[in-house]
Amino acid sequence: MKRRESLWAYLFISAPILGFMLFAFIPLSFSVYVSFTDYSGYQDPVFSGADNYVNLVNDDLFWKTLFNTFYSALSIPIGMAIALGTAIALNQKIRGINFFRAVFFLPTISSVIALTLLWKWIFNDTYGLLNNLLERIGIDGPAWLSSETWAMPAMIIQGAWAGLGLNIVLYLAALQGVPKSFYEASEIDGASRWQQFRHITVPCISPTTLYILITAIIAALQDYPRFQIMTEGGPNYSTTTIVYYLFQNAFRYMNMGYASSMAWIVGLIILVITLLNFYLSRRWVHYD
């Protein structure tokens, strides 16, 4: 019986292990090798040493796209603040609150492409909804997606909205887990609403804030579909992110070696930022 149970155990874990080896470990290992070669995907890789990494350091467009990626990540704190405020509003016990919770979460289960196309229409400078609304109050709206100045702010606005649904649900769950006795005791001590929020709510939901922050940063540093659909990286590379630039090198210019080296640099950046967040979280995240 023990052997039979062990056999079944190995059988069950073999599927994820095999999947990891085929679709993660082997491709990752190959990409490490390819990053040190000149490889187009059609001919055999030719070893070139660290040339790809040296070229990255000297590539002005690489640094520009890296800056654009972090610039677009400004949507993270904006979106988190809006999500927390909305979650606090949705945490009230009023009639019909479940309907509003469903409405805010609905975009999360909708097609990313459909939502991005909708926002592309909203930001259209000729017939878009946003400029039409601005025109009604006497403001001449800019050419959002075709202007080097306004294209990235438009993407930041759309990015902040895109993550609201899931973040609201996470914050709402965290808020409902805060013991009511904490608020009751603080009211007896004469604490104001702001003091309750600062000294009770924020510390109690800090693990959720850390989770949202880390996952949002990882997603932002790998963001590609929104920029492909809304701006195609333009105008003049003003919205070209590092992953979009990676995609262009890999599948448009067929420079797989250079793209692989770029991918590993992005991976290391994500790793460093994640470890830094975990290290700094000791100062502001409370688990008790």
Salt bridges, closest charged atoms under 4 A:
ASP223 OD2 - ARG226 NH2 2.76
